[in-house]
Amino acid sequence: MGRSFTQAALLALATLSTASPVPIQQARLLKKTADGSKDTGNVTWGACPEDFPSTVTCGTFTVPLDWNNPDNETVELGLVRLEASDKSNRIGNLFINPGGPGGQATSLIASLAGSPGAIDPQILDHFDIIGLDPRGVGLSTPVQCDIDTYNKRVSFFPKTQEEFDELVAYNKAVGESCIAKTGRLIDFVDTISAAKDHEAVRKALGDEQITLVGLSYGTQLFGQYAELFPDNIRALVLDGNLQHSQSEASNILIESSTYETVLKHFFSWCANATAEACPLGGQDVQAKYESVLAKAIEAPIPAPGCDDKQCRSDVTEEDLRFNVQGYLISPSAWPELGQALIDADAGNATLISQQQPLATGDAYEDSYLFAGAAIACQDWTHASKSFADVQGKETLGATFSPLTQGACQSYKIQTSCIGWPAPLSNPPKPITYTGSTQVLMVQSTYDPSTSYVWGQGLHAEIGYDKSVLLTRNGSGHTSYLNGGETTAVVNTYLLNLTLPEPGTVLDS
C-alpha cells in the first residue's frame, strides 16, 4: 500500500540522517502516572540525537497508553521541531507524517532541515514544522521485537499446508516476541490512538488550529484525525492516498494492479531510454525481468554484498516480486533498478536484496519494521484462517497481476497478520468528515503503491464539496517532496488556503 513502502525513495530525504536515539527510548518504557491525573502537561524540549542537524529541537510528551482508560499507564511520544524563521509572520504548526506505517517523522524533518532547498523558503519562514513519531515509532516509545525471530525467512506465498503452518507459527512467534520486549503498548498502536496523540500534542503546543501534510499512510492517519477533530484543522493535505475502507480482496487487486502497471511503465521507459539514462536502454527490459525471475525460481540468486545481518544473502522469486515495488516508488531510483536486474541476471542480487533491510537491533531504525507490522495488524483486516483462504488470494494476484503475482504491501499485511496476538482495534471503514476546512488531496496517476483508485475513493468519502483532488500525471509515490508544479500548488494552499480548480491535472 505504499504508505512509505519499506523506506521508500519518496522519503529518501528521511534516510539521509541515521539517528542514534536508542538510549532515550530504552530508559523510558511504560510507566504509571503518579496521581491518576489526565493532565499530561507540556512538551519538554531538549537536545536531539547527535546525528540530527543543530537547527532542530527535540521534545517529549506523555499521553495515556489507552485513551479509553486515560488514568492508568502512559507512553512517551517523541517529536522534532524546525522553528519558523520569520517568527513575526508565523502562521502556525505544520505537522508532516511520512507514511509507513512505521515511518519516522522525526527523521524526515531532520533530513529536510539538513537539505537546503528541500522545502520552499516561504514554508520555512511561516511554519514551525513538526515531526511527531507515532506511538511505537522512532523517538516515541518504540515497539521492540526479537530480531532473530523477525529475520527468520518464511514464505508469504505458501504452496503447501506445511508452509502455511510455518507462516502462521512465524507470525505468532514474532508477535509474542514483541509482547515480551514491548509490553502492553503492542495492543495500543492503532491509528486512532495515534490520531488522538496528535490532538494532545496540538493542544500542548498552544491549542491553535493545525496544518497537516500526510504522505502515503499519513493520509490514513490525518484522515482519521480529521474525522475525530474536524474543527481543529486549518489546512489538510493528503498526498498518495490510502483508502481505509476496501475489502481484503479489493486491496490486493487495487495495489497489485497499480504496481504491475507502473512496472510495465518502467519497462517501457527504460527500453526507450539511452544507456546513460537507464543501463538497460534499448533492450527488452521485461525479458530481463522475466529472466531474473526464472533464475530465482530455479534457485535463490546470491547477494554477496549482504551478510544476513543488514540484508539477506540471497534473493528468492518471492523476494524479487516484493522488493522491486520499492524501486518503483521514485523514478529517480529507476536507473538503479535497471542495473539491479542486470546484476541479478548475472548472478548478483545484492541491490535487490538491499531494498528490504533486516532488523539489526537499532531500536530507532527497527521500529520502522516492528511498529509497521504492529500498526498494520491493528488497522487492517486479515480474516484468512486456512491454507485455502490464502490460496484464494494467491490465485487473485496471479490472475490479475501475472508479472508480480499479487506481491505487494496489502498482500503481505494480510498474510503476516494471521495469528498476530493483538486485536484488530481500528478495522477499515469509510471516513466521515464534517469539517468546514477544504481538504487538498494529491494523487499521481502512476503510483506503484497507493493507486489512483484509492485517491478517487477517498475523495468521494471526504466529499466532493469538501475536497479537491489534484492529479499529477506522472510516476512515483506521492508528489509533495518532488518539487515542480504540484509542489507549488500545495505550497500556495498551505500558505493562504487557495485551492486549485477541481479537475486540475499537472505534469510535474
Beta strands, then each sheet from edge to edge (+ up, - down):
strand 1: 31-32
strand 2: 44-46
strand 3: 56-64
strand 4: 73-82
strand 5: 92-97
strand 6: 127-132
strand 7: 210-215
strand 8: 233-239
strand 9: 301-302
strand 10: 314-315
strand 11: 439-446
strand 12: 467-475
strand 13: 505-506
sheet 1: 1+ 4- 3+ 2-
sheet 2: 1+ 4- 6+ 5+ 7+ 8+ 11+ 12+ 13+
sheet 3: 9+ 10-
end
